[in-house]
Amino acid sequence: MGMTTMELLQTAVRAAESRKATDAVILDLRDISTVTDFFIICSGTSDTNVRAIADAVEETLKKEGHPPLGVEGRQEKSWILLDYVNFVVHVFQHEKRLAFALENLWEDAKRIPVESAEAAAGK
C-alpha cells in the first residue's frame, strides 16, 4: 500500500533536512485554497544547497512511486518548486523566502507539525 499524503509530507521534509534544509514548515491549505492541499516551505543556504535539497526530495519521493507533476526554477536555483498535485514543495534561499513571504501570504493556513527524523525512526 502506498504512503498517505501526511506520510509523504513528512518523508519530503526529512529528505530536505538530509541535505541541510532549515526552517521547514508544512502549511495546510485545504480550507483556504483550491490550488493544492499543502505547502512545504524550507530554506537552503546557497543555489547549490537549494538544488541539492530539491533533488533529495524529488529522488526520495520518486523511490516511493511519486514523481513530481512539474518542477519549476531549476535554472534560477534560488527558488525551486516541486508540484505533487496534493502538495507543493518550495525550496528557497533564505533571502528569497523572506522576499516572497509565503508564510505571511498564507497566514490563515494551519501548520502541521514537522516530524523529526529521530521521531520517525523511533516509530
N, CA, C and O atoms as CSV, one atom per row, in Angstrom:
chain,resi,resn,atom,element,x,y,z
A,1,MET,N,N,0.844,-1.185,0.000
A,1,MET,CA,C,0.000,0.000,0.000
A,1,MET,C,C,0.889,1.248,0.000
A,1,MET,O,O,1.939,1.269,0.643
A,2,GLY,N,N,0.469,2.271,-0.715
A,2,GLY,CA,C,1.252,3.489,-0.814
A,2,GLY,C,C,1.168,4.345,0.437
A,2,GLY,O,O,0.364,4.098,1.336
A,3,MET,N,N,2.006,5.339,0.467
A,3,MET,CA,C,2.025,6.261,1.598
A,3,MET,C,C,0.833,7.202,1.542
A,3,MET,O,O,0.348,7.548,0.465
A,4,THR,N,N,0.368,7.608,2.716
A,4,THR,CA,C,-0.661,8.638,2.790
A,4,THR,C,C,-0.019,9.991,2.475
A,4,THR,O,O,1.204,10.127,2.477
A,5,THR,N,N,-0.851,10.970,2.209
A,5,THR,CA,C,-0.320,12.315,1.959
A,5,THR,C,C,0.484,12.805,3.157
A,5,THR,O,O,1.549,13.398,2.980
A,6,MET,N,N,-0.007,12.567,4.376
A,6,MET,CA,C,0.736,13.012,5.569
A,6,MET,C,C,2.101,12.333,5.647
A,6,MET,O,O,3.091,12.976,5.997
A,7,GLU,N,N,2.163,11.051,5.327
A,7,GLU,CA,C,3.454,10.345,5.337
A,7,GLU,C,C,4.379,10.898,4.254
A,7,GLU,O,O,5.580,11.050,4.477
A,8,LEU,N,N,3.819,11.198,3.082
A,8,LEU,CA,C,4.629,11.784,2.014
A,8,LEU,C,C,5.164,13.161,2.415
A,8,LEU,O,O,6.315,13.491,2.126
A,9,LEU,N,N,4.332,13.958,3.076
A,9,LEU,CA,C,4.781,15.273,3.540
A,9,LEU,C,C,5.967,15.142,4.489
A,9,LEU,O,O,6.977,15.828,4.336
A,10,GLN,N,N,5.834,14.258,5.465
A,10,GLN,CA,C,6.910,14.086,6.446
A,10,GLN,C,C,8.163,13.499,5.779
A,10,GLN,O,O,9.282,13.884,6.121
A,11,THR,N,N,7.982,12.576,4.837
A,11,THR,CA,C,9.105,11.993,4.114
A,11,THR,C,C,9.828,13.065,3.301
A,11,THR,O,O,11.057,13.086,3.248
A,12,ALA,N,N,9.067,13.947,2.673
A,12,ALA,CA,C,9.661,15.039,1.899
A,12,ALA,C,C,10.468,15.970,2.799
A,12,ALA,O,O,11.567,16.388,2.435
A,13,VAL,N,N,9.928,16.295,3.966
A,13,VAL,CA,C,10.647,17.175,4.892
A,13,VAL,C,C,11.939,16.509,5.358
A,13,VAL,O,O,12.987,17.154,5.401
A,14,ARG,N,N,11.872,15.229,5.706
A,14,ARG,CA,C,13.092,14.530,6.148
A,14,ARG,C,C,14.134,14.474,5.029
A,14,ARG,O,O,15.330,14.610,5.288
A,15,ALA,N,N,13.687,14.274,3.790
A,15,ALA,CA,C,14.620,14.271,2.655
A,15,ALA,C,C,15.282,15.642,2.512
A,15,ALA,O,O,16.487,15.738,2.280
A,16,ALA,N,N,14.480,16.702,2.654
A,16,ALA,CA,C,15.022,18.061,2.574
A,16,ALA,C,C,16.032,18.300,3.700
A,16,ALA,O,O,17.109,18.850,3.473
A,17,GLU,N,N,15.675,17.886,4.900
A,17,GLU,CA,C,16.574,18.091,6.043
A,17,GLU,C,C,17.853,17.265,5.916
A,17,GLU,O,O,18.883,17.630,6.483
A,18,SER,N,N,17.794,16.154,5.175
A,18,SER,CA,C,19.006,15.344,4.977
A,18,SER,C,C,20.044,16.097,4.153
A,18,SER,O,O,21.221,15.737,4.153
A,19,ARG,N,N,19.609,17.144,3.450
A,19,ARG,CA,C,20.520,17.993,2.672
A,19,ARG,C,C,20.638,19.378,3.306
A,19,ARG,O,O,20.933,20.365,2.632
A,20,LYS,N,N,20.405,19.427,4.602
A,20,LYS,CA,C,20.612,20.644,5.405
A,20,LYS,C,C,19.579,21.744,5.172
A,20,LYS,O,O,19.879,22.922,5.364
A,21,ALA,N,N,18.369,21.372,4.761
A,21,ALA,CA,C,17.294,22.365,4.693
A,21,ALA,C,C,17.004,22.861,6.106
A,21,ALA,O,O,17.105,22.105,7.072
A,22,THR,N,N,16.647,24.122,6.215
A,22,THR,CA,C,16.337,24.698,7.526
A,22,THR,C,C,14.933,25.288,7.516
A,22,THR,O,O,14.353,25.550,6.463
A,23,ASP,N,N,14.407,25.487,8.719
A,23,ASP,CA,C,13.127,26.175,8.926
A,23,ASP,C,C,11.982,25.584,8.100
A,23,ASP,O,O,11.181,26.322,7.525
A,24,ALA,N,N,11.909,24.262,8.043
A,24,ALA,CA,C,10.843,23.606,7.278
A,24,ALA,C,C,9.499,23.785,7.973
A,24,ALA,O,O,9.377,23.601,9.184
A,25,VAL,N,N,8.498,24.146,7.180
A,25,VAL,CA,C,7.128,24.243,7.675
A,25,VAL,C,C,6.211,23.531,6.691
A,25,VAL,O,O,6.479,23.466,5.491
A,26,ILE,N,N,5.118,22.998,7.236
A,26,ILE,CA,C,4.062,22.410,6.402
A,26,ILE,C,C,2.799,23.208,6.682
A,26,ILE,O,O,2.343,23.290,7.822
A,27,LEU,N,N,2.238,23.796,5.631
A,27,LEU,CA,C,1.013,24.575,5.756
A,27,LEU,C,C,-0.150,23.780,5.175
A,27,LEU,O,O,-0.058,23.249,4.068
A,28,ASP,N,N,-1.233,23.701,5.920
A,28,ASP,CA,C,-2.447,23.001,5.498
A,28,ASP,C,C,-3.368,24.029,4.844
A,28,ASP,O,O,-3.932,24.891,5.517
A,29,LEU,N,N,-3.510,23.927,3.537
A,29,LEU,CA,C,-4.299,24.895,2.771
A,29,LEU,C,C,-5.682,24.379,2.401
A,29,LEU,O,O,-6.414,25.052,1.676
A,30,ARG,N,N,-6.049,23.207,2.882
A,30,ARG,CA,C,-7.292,22.563,2.433
A,30,ARG,C,C,-8.529,23.424,2.631
A,30,ARG,O,O,-9.442,23.375,1.806
A,31,ASP,N,N,-8.585,24.204,3.688
A,31,ASP,CA,C,-9.778,25.016,3.952
A,31,ASP,C,C,-9.721,26.404,3.303
A,31,ASP,O,O,-10.703,27.146,3.342
A,32,ILE,N,N,-8.574,26.756,2.706
A,32,ILE,CA,C,-8.443,28.132,2.212
A,32,ILE,C,C,-7.981,28.241,0.756
A,32,ILE,O,O,-7.848,29.350,0.240
A,33,SER,N,N,-7.733,27.107,0.083
A,33,SER,CA,C,-7.260,27.166,-1.298
A,33,SER,C,C,-7.768,25.972,-2.099
A,33,SER,O,O,-7.950,24.877,-1.567
A,34,THR,N,N,-7.989,26.204,-3.372
A,34,THR,CA,C,-8.335,25.091,-4.260
A,34,THR,C,C,-7.148,24.707,-5.138
A,34,THR,O,O,-7.246,23.778,-5.940
A,35,VAL,N,N,-6.041,25.407,-4.995
A,35,VAL,CA,C,-4.857,25.163,-5.825
A,35,VAL,C,C,-4.161,23.865,-5.424
A,35,VAL,O,O,-3.811,23.054,-6.281
A,36,THR,N,N,-3.962,23.672,-4.133
A,36,THR,CA,C,-3.315,22.477,-3.599
A,36,THR,C,C,-3.733,22.333,-2.146
A,36,THR,O,O,-4.300,23.257,-1.562
A,37,ASP,N,N,-3.454,21.175,-1.563
A,37,ASP,CA,C,-3.849,20.936,-0.169
A,37,ASP,C,C,-2.810,21.400,0.844
A,37,ASP,O,O,-3.157,21.850,1.936
A,38,PHE,N,N,-1.522,21.288,0.476
A,38,PHE,CA,C,-0.448,21.604,1.419
A,38,PHE,C,C,0.713,22.280,0.706
A,38,PHE,O,O,0.952,22.049,-0.480
A,39,PHE,N,N,1.430,23.120,1.446
A,39,PHE,CA,C,2.728,23.639,1.034
A,39,PHE,C,C,3.749,23.117,2.026
A,39,PHE,O,O,3.506,23.091,3.232
A,40,ILE,N,N,4.887,22.706,1.509
A,40,ILE,CA,C,6.081,22.536,2.337
A,40,ILE,C,C,6.998,23.676,1.927
A,40,ILE,O,O,7.249,23.882,0.740
A,41,ILE,N,N,7.490,24.407,2.896
A,41,ILE,CA,C,8.406,25.516,2.632
A,41,ILE,C,C,9.656,25.284,3.466
A,41,ILE,O,O,9.569,25.029,4.667
A,42,CYS,N,N,10.821,25.372,2.829
A,42,CYS,CA,C,12.076,25.239,3.566
A,42,CYS,C,C,13.134,26.108,2.903
A,42,CYS,O,O,12.946,26.616,1.798
A,43,SER,N,N,14.253,26.267,3.610
A,43,SER,CA,C,15.320,27.147,3.141
A,43,SER,C,C,16.617,26.392,2.946
A,43,SER,O,O,16.911,25.411,3.630
A,44,GLY,N,N,17.392,26.895,1.971
A,44,GLY,CA,C,18.752,26.443,1.746
A,44,GLY,C,C,19.693,27.627,1.837
A,44,GLY,O,O,19.253,28.776,1.800
A,45,THR,N,N,20.980,27.359,1.955
A,45,THR,CA,C,21.959,28.426,2.195
A,45,THR,C,C,22.564,29.011,0.928
A,45,THR,O,O,23.152,30.091,0.969
A,46,SER,N,N,22.429,28.313,-0.203
A,46,SER,CA,C,23.045,28.757,-1.458
A,46,SER,C,C,22.286,28.134,-2.622
A,46,SER,O,O,21.434,27.268,-2.419
A,47,ASP,N,N,22.593,28.573,-3.843
A,47,ASP,CA,C,21.975,27.966,-5.030
A,47,ASP,C,C,22.243,26.465,-5.058
A,47,ASP,O,O,21.350,25.668,-5.343
A,48,THR,N,N,23.486,26.092,-4.758
A,48,THR,CA,C,23.869,24.676,-4.771
A,48,THR,C,C,23.083,23.900,-3.727
A,48,THR,O,O,22.619,22.792,-3.994
A,49,ASN,N,N,22.933,24.474,-2.541
A,49,ASN,CA,C,22.191,23.811,-1.466
A,49,ASN,C,C,20.711,23.689,-1.813
A,49,ASN,O,O,20.105,22.649,-1.558
A,50,VAL,N,N,20.119,24.737,-2.390
A,50,VAL,CA,C,18.712,24.700,-2.803
A,50,VAL,C,C,18.514,23.571,-3.810
A,50,VAL,O,O,17.556,22.805,-3.704
A,51,ARG,N,N,19.405,23.464,-4.775
A,51,ARG,CA,C,19.318,22.398,-5.783
A,51,ARG,C,C,19.447,21.024,-5.137
A,51,ARG,O,O,18.695,20.109,-5.472
A,52,ALA,N,N,20.397,20.871,-4.213
A,52,ALA,CA,C,20.599,19.580,-3.538
A,52,ALA,C,C,19.359,19.186,-2.722
A,52,ALA,O,O,18.977,18.016,-2.699
A,53,ILE,N,N,18.747,20.147,-2.067
A,53,ILE,CA,C,17.534,19.880,-1.279
A,53,ILE,C,C,16.406,19.421,-2.207
A,53,ILE,O,O,15.756,18.408,-1.947
A,54,ALA,N,N,16.180,20.167,-3.281
A,54,ALA,CA,C,15.116,19.809,-4.230
A,54,ALA,C,C,15.379,18.437,-4.839
A,54,ALA,O,O,14.457,17.635,-4.984
A,55,ASP,N,N,16.629,18.165,-5.194
A,55,ASP,CA,C,16.977,16.858,-5.769
A,55,ASP,C,C,16.703,15.730,-4.779
A,55,ASP,O,O,16.194,14.676,-5.159
A,56,ALA,N,N,17.039,15.953,-3.509
A,56,ALA,CA,C,16.823,14.918,-2.488
A,56,ALA,C,C,15.342,14.619,-2.314
A,56,ALA,O,O,14.948,13.457,-2.207
A,57,VAL,N,N,14.515,15.669,-2.285
A,57,VAL,CA,C,13.068,15.472,-2.159
A,57,VAL,C,C,12.549,14.706,-3.373
A,57,VAL,O,O,11.810,13.731,-3.234
A,58,GLU,N,N,12.941,15.154,-4.555
A,58,GLU,CA,C,12.464,14.513,-5.784
A,58,GLU,C,C,12.886,13.042,-5.849
A,58,GLU,O,O,12.065,12.178,-6.156
A,59,GLU,N,N,14.137,12.756,-5.568
A,59,GLU,CA,C,14.636,11.371,-5.627
A,59,GLU,C,C,13.944,10.484,-4.599
A,59,GLU,O,O,13.560,9.355,-4.903
A,60,THR,N,N,13.787,10.994,-3.391
A,60,THR,CA,C,13.166,10.212,-2.324
A,60,THR,C,C,11.717,9.879,-2.651
A,60,THR,O,O,11.291,8.734,-2.497
A,61,LEU,N,N,10.964,10.869,-3.100
A,61,LEU,CA,C,9.550,10.619,-3.402
A,61,LEU,C,C,9.377,9.772,-4.667
A,61,LEU,O,O,8.413,9.013,-4.772
A,62,LYS,N,N,10.299,9.895,-5.625
A,62,LYS,CA,C,10.253,9.022,-6.813
A,62,LYS,C,C,10.406,7.563,-6.401
A,62,LYS,O,O,9.721,6.688,-6.931
A,63,LYS,N,N,11.310,7.302,-5.454
A,63,LYS,CA,C,11.514,5.931,-4.962
A,63,LYS,C,C,10.244,5.379,-4.326
A,63,LYS,O,O,10.032,4.167,-4.308
A,64,GLU,N,N,9.402,6.262,-3.807
A,64,GLU,CA,C,8.128,5.864,-3.203
A,64,GLU,C,C,7.003,5.810,-4.243
A,64,GLU,O,O,5.843,5.577,-3.903
A,65,GLY,N,N,7.360,6.028,-5.504
A,65,GLY,CA,C,6.365,5.968,-6.566
A,65,GLY,C,C,5.636,7.273,-6.809
A,65,GLY,O,O,4.549,7.276,-7.386
A,66,HIS,N,N,6.222,8.390,-6.376
A,66,HIS,CA,C,5.574,9.697,-6.501
A,66,HIS,C,C,6.502,10.714,-7.162
A,66,HIS,O,O,7.081,11.558,-6.478
A,67,PRO,N,N,6.647,10.641,-8.480
A,67,PRO,CA,C,7.431,11.690,-9.151
A,67,PRO,C,C,6.627,12.986,-9.175
A,67,PRO,O,O,5.398,12.945,-9.130
A,68,PRO,N,N,7.293,14.127,-9.246
A,68,PRO,CA,C,6.544,15.382,-9.300
A,68,PRO,C,C,5.824,15.531,-10.634
A,68,PRO,O,O,6.300,15.059,-11.666
A,69,LEU,N,N,4.679,16.189,-10.600
A,69,LEU,CA,C,3.963,16.519,-11.828
A,69,LEU,C,C,4.761,17.553,-12.615
A,69,LEU,O,O,4.805,17.517,-13.844
A,70,GLY,N,N,5.390,18.477,-11.888
A,70,GLY,CA,C,6.180,19.521,-12.530
A,70,GLY,C,C,7.238,20.058,-11.590
A,70,GLY,O,O,7.119,19.953,-10.369
A,71,VAL,N,N,8.277,20.635,-12.177
A,71,VAL,CA,C,9.363,21.261,-11.420
A,71,VAL,C,C,9.633,22.613,-12.060
A,71,VAL,O,O,9.776,22.713,-13.278
A,72,GLU,N,N,9.700,23.649,-11.238
A,72,GLU,CA,C,9.989,24.996,-11.725
A,72,GLU,C,C,11.201,25.548,-10.984
A,72,GLU,O,O,11.431,25.223,-9.819
A,73,GLY,N,N,11.973,26.388,-11.674
A,73,GLY,CA,C,13.040,27.131,-11.016
A,73,GLY,C,C,14.414,26.506,-11.055
A,73,GLY,O,O,15.344,27.055,-10.465
A,74,ARG,N,N,14.583,25.379,-11.725
A,74,ARG,CA,C,15.908,24.750,-11.754
A,74,ARG,C,C,16.961,25.685,-12.363
A,74,ARG,O,O,18.130,25.630,-11.980
A,75,GLN,N,N,16.552,26.547,-13.313
A,75,GLN,CA,C,17.517,27.470,-13.913
A,75,GLN,C,C,17.876,28.606,-12.955
A,75,GLN,O,O,19.040,28.989,-12.840
A,76,GLU,N,N,16.862,29.138,-12.271
A,76,GLU,CA,C,17.119,30.263,-11.368
A,76,GLU,C,C,17.860,29.798,-10.121
A,76,GLU,O,O,18.773,30.478,-9.653
A,77,LYS,N,N,17.484,28.677,-9.595
A,77,LYS,CA,C,18.133,27.988,-8.486
A,77,LYS,C,C,17.920,28.598,-7.103
A,77,LYS,O,O,18.152,27.901,-6.115
A,78,SER,N,N,17.500,29.837,-6.973
A,78,SER,CA,C,17.303,30.394,-5.635
A,78,SER,C,C,15.909,30.072,-5.089
A,78,SER,O,O,15.621,30.325,-3.920
A,79,TRP,N,N,15.045,29.510,-5.947
A,79,TRP,CA,C,13.719,29.046,-5.530
A,79,TRP,C,C,13.321,27.935,-6.481
A,79,TRP,O,O,13.125,28.171,-7.673
A,80,ILE,N,N,13.202,26.732,-5.959
A,80,ILE,CA,C,12.766,25.599,-6.761
A,80,ILE,C,C,11.440,25.110,-6.195
A,80,ILE,O,O,11.289,24.941,-4.985
A,81,LEU,N,N,10.483,24.885,-7.092
A,81,LEU,CA,C,9.153,24.429,-6.719
A,81,LEU,C,C,8.951,23.031,-7.301
A,81,LEU,O,O,9.194,22.806,-8.487
A,82,LEU,N,N,8.507,22.101,-6.469
A,82,LEU,CA,C,8.172,20.746,-6.893
A,82,LEU,C,C,6.673,20.564,-6.681
A,82,LEU,O,O,6.184,20.693,-5.559
A,83,ASP,N,N,5.947,20.266,-7.748
A,83,ASP,CA,C,4.492,20.146,-7.690
A,83,ASP,C,C,4.091,18.672,-7.662
A,83,ASP,O,O,4.324,17.933,-8.618
A,84,TYR,N,N,3.484,18.261,-6.550
A,84,TYR,CA,C,2.999,16.889,-6.385
A,84,TYR,C,C,1.465,16.831,-6.368
A,84,TYR,O,O,0.890,15.886,-5.827
A,85,VAL,N,N,0.816,17.811,-6.944
A,85,VAL,CA,C,-0.639,17.958,-7.044
A,85,VAL,C,C,-1.269,18.207,-5.670
A,85,VAL,O,O,-1.780,19.300,-5.426
A,86,ASN,N,N,-1.243,17.218,-4.768
A,86,ASN,CA,C,-1.829,17.394,-3.426
A,86,ASN,C,C,-0.992,18.313,-2.551
A,86,ASN,O,O,-1.491,18.899,-1.590
A,87,PHE,N,N,0.276,18.433,-2.890
A,87,PHE,CA,C,1.145,19.348,-2.154
A,87,PHE,C,C,2.224,19.895,-3.072
A,87,PHE,O,O,2.560,19.303,-4.098
A,88,VAL,N,N,2.758,21.049,-2.668
A,88,VAL,CA,C,3.818,21.716,-3.415
A,88,VAL,C,C,4.962,21.969,-2.445
A,88,VAL,O,O,4.761,22.463,-1.335
A,89,VAL,N,N,6.170,21.619,-2.887
A,89,VAL,CA,C,7.371,21.846,-2.083
A,89,VAL,C,C,8.074,23.085,-2.628
A,89,VAL,O,O,8.402,23.150,-3.813
A,90,HIS,N,N,8.302,24.064,-1.758
A,90,HIS,CA,C,9.029,25.279,-2.108
A,90,HIS,C,C,10.370,25.243,-1.386
A,90,HIS,O,O,10.413,25.181,-0.158
A,91,VAL,N,N,11.466,25.281,-2.146
A,91,VAL,CA,C,12.804,25.337,-1.557
A,91,VAL,C,C,13.394,26.683,-1.958
A,91,VAL,O,O,13.613,26.955,-3.139
A,92,PHE,N,N,13.648,27.517,-0.955
A,92,PHE,CA,C,14.114,28.884,-1.176
A,92,PHE,C,C,15.510,29.096,-0.599
A,92,PHE,O,O,15.891,28.456,0.381
A,93,GLN,N,N,16.270,30.005,-1.223
A,93,GLN,CA,C,17.362,30.624,-0.494
A,93,GLN,C,C,16.708,31.538,0.531
A,93,GLN,O,O,15.634,32.089,0.287
A,94,HIS,N,N,17.358,31.695,1.674
A,94,HIS,CA,C,16.753,32.424,2.791
A,94,HIS,C,C,16.224,33.808,2.380
A,94,HIS,O,O,15.091,34.158,2.711
A,95,GLU,N,N,17.032,34.585,1.669
A,95,GLU,CA,C,16.621,35.944,1.298
A,95,GLU,C,C,15.400,35.926,0.382
A,95,GLU,O,O,14.506,36.760,0.521
A,96,LYS,N,N,15.363,34.990,-0.542
A,96,LYS,CA,C,14.226,34.873,-1.468
A,96,LYS,C,C,12.969,34.474,-0.695
A,96,LYS,O,O,11.872,34.952,-0.988
A,97,ARG,N,N,13.139,33.600,0.287
A,97,ARG,CA,C,11.995,33.188,1.115
A,97,ARG,C,C,11.415,34.382,1.863
A,97,ARG,O,O,10.197,34.548,1.940
A,98,LEU,N,N,12.292,35.204,2.408
A,98,LEU,CA,C,11.823,36.405,3.110
A,98,LEU,C,C,11.107,37.353,2.144
A,98,LEU,O,O,10.093,37.952,2.500
A,99,ALA,N,N,11.629,37.487,0.933
A,99,ALA,CA,C,11.037,38.397,-0.046
A,99,ALA,C,C,9.632,37.942,-0.461
A,99,ALA,O,O,8.724,38.764,-0.583
A,100,PHE,N,N,9.456,36.639,-0.675
A,100,PHE,CA,C,8.153,36.134,-1.102
A,100,PHE,C,C,7.178,35.954,0.050
A,100,PHE,O,O,5.966,36.052,-0.141
A,101,ALA,N,N,7.690,35.693,1.235
A,101,ALA,CA,C,6.891,35.639,2.465
A,101,ALA,C,C,5.621,34.804,2.324
A,101,ALA,O,O,4.533,35.255,2.681
A,102,LEU,N,N,5.764,33.587,1.804
A,102,LEU,CA,C,4.591,32.731,1.621
A,102,LEU,C,C,3.877,32.424,2.935
A,102,LEU,O,O,2.652,32.303,2.971
A,103,GLU,N,N,4.653,32.300,4.013
A,103,GLU,CA,C,4.008,32.039,5.303
A,103,GLU,C,C,3.095,33.184,5.703
A,103,GLU,O,O,2.054,32.957,6.319
A,104,ASN,N,N,3.471,34.416,5.360
A,104,ASN,CA,C,2.612,35.571,5.654
A,104,ASN,C,C,1.417,35.622,4.711
A,104,ASN,O,O,0.297,35.917,5.126
A,105,LEU,N,N,1.669,35.332,3.439
A,105,LEU,CA,C,0.593,35.329,2.449
A,105,LEU,C,C,-0.485,34.300,2.817
A,105,LEU,O,O,-1.677,34.546,2.635
A,106,TRP,N,N,-0.054,33.162,3.330
A,106,TRP,CA,C,-0.962,32.077,3.712
A,106,TRP,C,C,-1.050,31.969,5.237
A,106,TRP,O,O,-1.080,30.867,5.784
A,107,GLU,N,N,-1.092,33.117,5.919
A,107,GLU,CA,C,-1.074,33.113,7.379
A,107,GLU,C,C,-2.292,32.441,8.002
A,107,GLU,O,O,-2.243,32.042,9.166
A,108,ASP,N,N,-3.380,32.309,7.253
A,108,ASP,CA,C,-4.574,31.636,7.776
A,108,ASP,C,C,-4.452,30.112,7.733
A,108,ASP,O,O,-5.297,29.403,8.280
A,109,ALA,N,N,-3.402,29.615,7.084
A,109,ALA,CA,C,-3.221,28.163,6.981
A,109,ALA,C,C,-2.807,27.575,8.331
A,109,ALA,O,O,-2.031,28.166,9.082
A,110,LYS,N,N,-3.353,26.390,8.610
A,110,LYS,CA,C,-2.919,25.665,9.802
A,110,LYS,C,C,-1.524,25.111,9.543
A,110,LYS,O,O,-1.185,24.749,8.416
A,111,ARG,N,N,-0.727,25.051,10.592
A,111,ARG,CA,C,0.607,24.457,10.472
A,111,ARG,C,C,0.561,23.019,10.955
A,111,ARG,O,O,0.037,22.724,12.029
A,112,ILE,N,N,1.117,22.133,10.149
A,112,ILE,CA,C,1.229,20.718,10.511
A,112,ILE,C,C,2.588,20.540,11.178
A,112,ILE,O,O,3.596,20.976,10.621
A,113,PRO,N,N,2.648,19.921,12.339
A,113,PRO,CA,C,3.955,19.726,12.979
A,113,PRO,C,C,4.893,18.912,12.091
A,113,PRO,O,O,4.503,17.908,11.494
A,114,VAL,N,N,6.135,19.372,12.022
A,114,VAL,CA,C,7.160,18.663,11.265
A,114,VAL,C,C,7.751,17.604,12.170
A,114,VAL,O,O,8.194,17.879,13.285
A,115,GLU,N,N,7.743,16.377,11.654
A,115,GLU,CA,C,8.238,15.242,12.434
A,115,GLU,C,C,9.736,15.098,12.176
A,115,GLU,O,O,10.167,14.992,11.027
A,116,SER,N,N,10.512,15.094,13.230
A,116,SER,CA,C,11.957,14.962,13.058
A,116,SER,C,C,12.304,13.551,12.598
A,116,SER,O,O,11.536,12.612,12.810
A,117,ALA,N,N,13.457,13.411,11.972
A,117,ALA,CA,C,13.922,12.095,11.520
A,117,ALA,C,C,14.064,11.145,12.710
A,117,ALA,O,O,13.777,9.954,12.597
A,118,GLU,N,N,14.507,11.679,13.848
A,118,GLU,CA,C,14.675,10.840,15.045
A,118,GLU,C,C,13.328,10.303,15.525
A,118,GLU,O,O,13.226,9.137,15.906
A,119,ALA,N,N,12.308,11.137,15.509
A,119,ALA,CA,C,10.975,10.709,15.941
A,119,ALA,C,C,10.423,9.646,14.987
A,119,ALA,O,O,9.813,8.668,15.418
A,120,ALA,N,N,10.646,9.850,13.693
A,120,ALA,CA,C,10.154,8.893,12.707
A,120,ALA,C,C,10.850,7.541,12.864
A,120,ALA,O,O,10.216,6.495,12.723
A,121,ALA,N,N,12.146,7.562,13.156
A,121,ALA,CA,C,12.906,6.319,13.312
A,121,ALA,C,C,12.455,5.559,14.552
A,121,ALA,O,O,12.563,4.335,14.613
A,122,GLY,N,N,11.945,6.295,15.543
A,122,GLY,CA,C,11.509,5.687,16.784
A,122,GLY,C,C,10.118,5.079,16.727
A,122,GLY,O,O,9.658,4.505,17.714
A,123,LYS,N,N,9.443,5.194,15.598
A,123,LYS,CA,C,8.067,4.667,15.470
A,123,LYS,C,C,8.037,3.178,15.612
A,123,LYS,O,O,6.969,2.571,15.532
